[in-house]
Amino acid sequence: MTDLFVGAVGSGEPVILVHGSLATGAEEWEAHQPLAHEGFQLLVVDRRGYGRSPAAQGEDFLRDAEDIAALMGDGAHLVGHSYGGLGVMVAAARRPDATRSLALLEPAAITLGQDQPAARDLVAGLLELWKLDLDDRAWMERFLAEVGSDPEELPPELLDAAVPLVPVMRDGRLPAGGDLPIAELASAAFPKLVVSGGHHPGFEAICDDLAERIGAARSVIDGAGHEIQFTGQPVNDALLSLWRTTAAS
């Protein structure tokens, strides 16, 4: 069991939707509520430190993985965005028999793709940000710019709500070499999908490398920068295709 807040919508095959940093589950996955009418139960998680889940000094994808694994029951589809993608990767590797499919939307797998200059530059910029002494709003805006999301294109109320969440992110665990279960995922039989937003060559390189290493299908859905889920229907279509392929097999 887990003490996380989990919103459940619909009935059918369980789908665990895991948000990234600086947001809550409801904010990130609002456009995906129609999937609850397609024979799936959406379990929309607030990760530890966010929303209505217990407080945390910093986000921790290894702790997230424990929470996600506890929610999977006899089997669930896993979907993770950005930092949330790290937790679902670890959970899927720990419980491969209970993982029906794995979908990763620009996961923060910053140890990958480092043979490409664009990925090295992206990671160097992010690591430098963690060293800067900025106030929380300035830090957030700098982070969004580094990952390719223009703060001016995001709803002001979303940005205002994100500012209090910045300390959770700044004090969080960053992935390092050996943290990500690449070999375990590569050997797992469940279908996998890696999606990027077509907006940043660094993320494209990371996602290309990840997909190749774990044997995942690869897709690019542009139009919303790093916040790929905000495109709505294109992501829904990709997820339904993945899940129905799983059901057919």
C-alpha positions as CSV (number, residue, x, y, z in Angstrom):
1,M,0.0,0.0,0.0
2,T,1.0,3.6,-0.4
3,D,-0.1,6.8,1.3
4,L,0.0,8.8,-1.9
5,F,-3.0,10.7,-3.1
6,V,-4.4,8.9,-6.2
7,G,-7.3,10.1,-8.2
8,A,-9.2,7.3,-9.9
9,V,-11.3,7.8,-13.1
10,G,-13.1,5.2,-15.1
11,S,-13.0,1.4,-14.9
12,G,-11.1,-1.3,-16.7
13,E,-7.4,-2.0,-17.1
14,P,-5.4,0.1,-14.6
15,V,-3.2,2.9,-15.9
16,I,-0.9,4.7,-13.6
17,L,-0.1,8.3,-14.8
18,V,2.9,9.8,-13.1
19,H,3.6,13.6,-13.4
20,G,7.0,15.4,-13.7
21,S,8.4,18.2,-11.6
22,L,6.7,21.5,-10.7
23,A,3.2,20.1,-11.2
24,T,0.5,17.8,-9.8
25,G,-1.1,14.8,-11.4
26,A,-4.4,16.6,-12.1
27,E,-2.6,19.5,-13.8
28,E,-0.5,17.3,-16.1
29,W,-3.0,14.7,-17.1
30,E,-6.3,16.7,-17.5
31,A,-6.3,16.3,-21.3
32,H,-6.2,12.5,-20.9
33,Q,-9.5,12.0,-19.0
34,P,-11.2,10.8,-22.2
35,L,-9.0,7.6,-22.0
36,A,-11.2,6.6,-19.0
37,H,-14.0,6.0,-21.5
38,E,-11.9,3.5,-23.5
39,G,-12.0,0.6,-21.0
40,F,-9.2,1.9,-18.7
41,Q,-9.1,3.1,-15.1
42,L,-6.8,6.1,-14.8
43,L,-4.9,6.3,-11.6
44,V,-3.6,9.9,-11.4
45,V,-0.8,10.1,-8.8
46,D,0.5,13.1,-6.9
47,R,4.1,12.1,-6.3
48,R,5.5,12.5,-2.8
49,G,6.1,16.2,-2.1
50,Y,3.4,17.3,-4.5
51,G,-0.3,18.1,-4.4
52,R,-2.3,16.2,-1.8
53,S,0.4,13.6,-1.1
54,P,2.7,13.6,1.9
55,A,5.3,16.3,2.1
56,A,8.9,15.5,1.2
57,Q,12.1,17.5,1.5
58,G,13.0,16.7,-2.0
59,E,11.7,14.5,-4.8
60,D,13.2,11.1,-5.1
61,F,12.5,8.8,-8.1
62,L,13.7,5.7,-6.1
63,R,11.0,6.4,-3.5
64,D,8.5,7.1,-6.3
65,A,9.3,3.7,-7.7
66,E,8.3,2.1,-4.4
67,D,5.0,4.0,-4.4
68,I,4.3,3.1,-8.0
69,A,5.1,-0.6,-7.5
70,A,2.7,-0.7,-4.6
71,L,-0.1,0.7,-6.8
72,M,0.3,-1.8,-9.6
73,G,-1.7,-4.6,-8.1
74,D,-1.8,-7.6,-10.4
75,G,-0.9,-5.5,-13.4
76,A,-1.0,-1.9,-14.7
77,H,0.1,0.2,-17.7
78,L,2.7,2.8,-16.6
79,V,3.0,6.3,-18.1
80,G,5.6,8.8,-16.8
81,H,6.5,12.3,-17.9
82,S,10.0,13.9,-17.3
83,Y,11.1,13.2,-13.7
84,G,8.1,11.0,-13.2
85,G,9.4,8.8,-16.0
86,L,12.4,7.8,-13.8
87,G,10.1,6.4,-11.1
88,V,8.1,4.3,-13.6
89,M,11.2,3.0,-15.2
90,V,12.5,1.7,-11.9
91,A,9.0,0.3,-10.9
92,A,8.7,-1.5,-14.2
93,A,12.1,-3.1,-13.7
94,R,11.2,-4.2,-10.2
95,R,7.8,-5.6,-11.2
96,P,8.1,-6.7,-14.9
97,D,5.4,-9.4,-14.5
98,A,2.9,-6.7,-13.4
99,T,3.8,-4.2,-16.0
100,R,1.4,-4.3,-19.0
101,S,3.2,-1.6,-20.9
102,L,5.6,1.3,-20.3
103,A,5.3,4.8,-21.9
104,L,7.9,7.5,-21.3
105,L,7.3,11.1,-22.3
106,E,10.7,12.8,-22.4
107,P,11.9,11.1,-19.2
108,A,14.7,12.8,-17.3
109,A,17.2,10.1,-18.2
110,I,20.1,12.6,-18.3
111,T,22.8,10.0,-18.1
112,L,21.9,8.8,-21.6
113,G,22.6,10.2,-25.1
114,Q,25.9,11.7,-23.9
115,D,27.7,10.7,-27.1
116,Q,25.8,13.5,-28.7
117,P,26.8,17.2,-28.2
118,A,23.2,18.4,-27.9
119,A,22.5,16.0,-25.0
120,R,25.8,16.9,-23.3
121,D,24.9,20.6,-23.6
122,L,21.4,20.1,-22.2
123,V,22.7,18.2,-19.2
124,A,25.5,20.7,-18.5
125,G,23.0,23.5,-18.5
126,L,20.8,21.7,-16.1
127,L,23.6,20.8,-13.7
128,E,24.8,24.4,-13.8
129,L,21.3,25.6,-12.8
130,W,21.5,23.5,-9.6
131,K,24.6,25.6,-8.6
132,L,22.9,29.0,-9.1
133,D,21.6,31.0,-6.2
134,L,18.4,32.3,-7.7
135,D,15.0,33.0,-6.1
136,D,12.4,30.2,-6.8
137,R,10.6,32.0,-9.6
138,A,13.8,32.9,-11.5
139,W,15.1,29.4,-11.0
140,M,11.8,27.9,-12.3
141,E,11.9,30.1,-15.4
142,R,15.5,29.3,-16.1
143,F,14.7,25.6,-15.7
144,L,11.8,25.8,-18.2
145,A,14.0,27.6,-20.7
146,E,16.7,24.9,-20.3
147,V,14.3,22.1,-21.1
148,G,12.8,23.9,-24.0
149,S,9.5,25.2,-22.6
150,D,8.8,28.9,-23.0
151,P,7.4,30.3,-19.7
152,E,5.5,32.9,-21.7
153,E,3.5,30.2,-23.5
154,L,2.4,28.5,-20.3
155,P,-0.8,29.6,-18.4
156,P,0.2,32.2,-15.7
157,E,-1.8,30.4,-13.1
158,L,0.2,27.2,-13.8
159,L,3.4,29.1,-13.3
160,D,2.1,30.7,-10.1
161,A,1.1,27.3,-8.7
162,A,4.5,25.8,-9.6
163,V,6.7,28.4,-7.7
164,P,6.0,26.8,-4.2
165,L,7.0,23.4,-5.7
166,V,10.5,24.6,-6.7
167,P,12.2,23.6,-3.4
168,V,11.0,20.0,-3.8
169,M,12.7,19.9,-7.1
170,R,15.9,21.7,-6.1
171,D,16.4,19.4,-3.2
172,G,15.6,16.2,-5.2
173,R,17.7,13.2,-6.2
174,L,19.3,13.5,-9.6
175,P,19.9,10.4,-11.6
176,A,23.5,9.2,-11.8
177,G,25.3,6.4,-13.7
178,G,23.9,3.0,-12.7
179,D,20.6,4.4,-11.2
180,L,18.5,3.5,-14.2
181,P,17.6,-0.2,-14.8
182,I,18.4,-0.2,-18.5
183,A,19.4,-3.9,-18.7
184,E,16.3,-5.0,-16.8
185,L,14.0,-3.0,-19.1
186,A,15.8,-4.3,-22.2
187,S,15.2,-7.9,-21.2
188,A,11.5,-7.3,-20.2
189,A,8.8,-8.6,-22.5
190,F,6.2,-5.8,-22.1
191,P,5.8,-3.2,-24.8
192,K,7.6,0.1,-24.4
193,L,7.2,3.5,-26.0
194,V,9.5,6.5,-25.7
195,V,8.0,9.9,-26.9
196,S,9.8,13.2,-27.3
197,G,8.4,16.6,-28.2
198,G,10.5,17.5,-31.3
199,H,11.6,20.7,-29.7
200,H,15.1,20.1,-28.3
201,P,18.0,18.2,-30.0
202,G,19.3,17.2,-26.5
203,F,16.0,15.5,-25.6
204,E,15.8,13.8,-29.0
205,A,19.3,12.3,-28.5
206,I,18.4,11.1,-24.9
207,C,15.1,9.6,-26.1
208,D,16.7,8.0,-29.2
209,D,19.4,6.4,-27.0
210,L,16.9,5.2,-24.4
211,A,14.6,3.7,-26.9
212,E,17.4,1.8,-28.6
213,R,18.8,0.5,-25.4
214,I,15.5,-0.8,-24.0
215,G,13.9,-2.0,-27.2
216,A,11.1,0.6,-27.2
217,A,9.0,2.0,-30.0
218,R,9.9,5.6,-30.7
219,S,7.6,8.6,-31.4
220,V,7.8,12.4,-31.8
221,I,4.8,14.5,-30.9
222,D,5.5,18.1,-31.2
223,G,3.5,21.2,-30.4
224,A,3.9,21.6,-26.6
225,G,7.6,21.6,-26.0
226,H,8.7,19.5,-23.0
227,E,5.1,19.3,-21.8
228,I,4.2,16.7,-24.4
229,Q,1.0,15.6,-22.6
230,F,-0.5,19.1,-23.2
231,T,-1.0,18.1,-26.9
232,G,-3.8,15.9,-25.7
233,Q,-5.3,13.8,-28.5
234,P,-2.0,12.9,-30.2
235,V,-0.7,11.5,-26.9
236,N,-4.0,9.8,-26.2
237,D,-3.9,8.1,-29.7
238,A,-0.3,6.9,-29.1
239,L,-1.2,5.5,-25.7
240,L,-4.3,3.7,-26.9
241,S,-2.3,2.2,-29.8
242,L,0.2,0.9,-27.2
243,W,-2.4,-0.4,-24.8
244,R,-4.5,-2.1,-27.5
245,T,-1.4,-3.8,-28.9
246,T,-0.8,-5.2,-25.5
247,A,-4.4,-6.4,-25.2
248,A,-4.2,-8.1,-28.6
249,S,-1.0,-9.9,-27.8
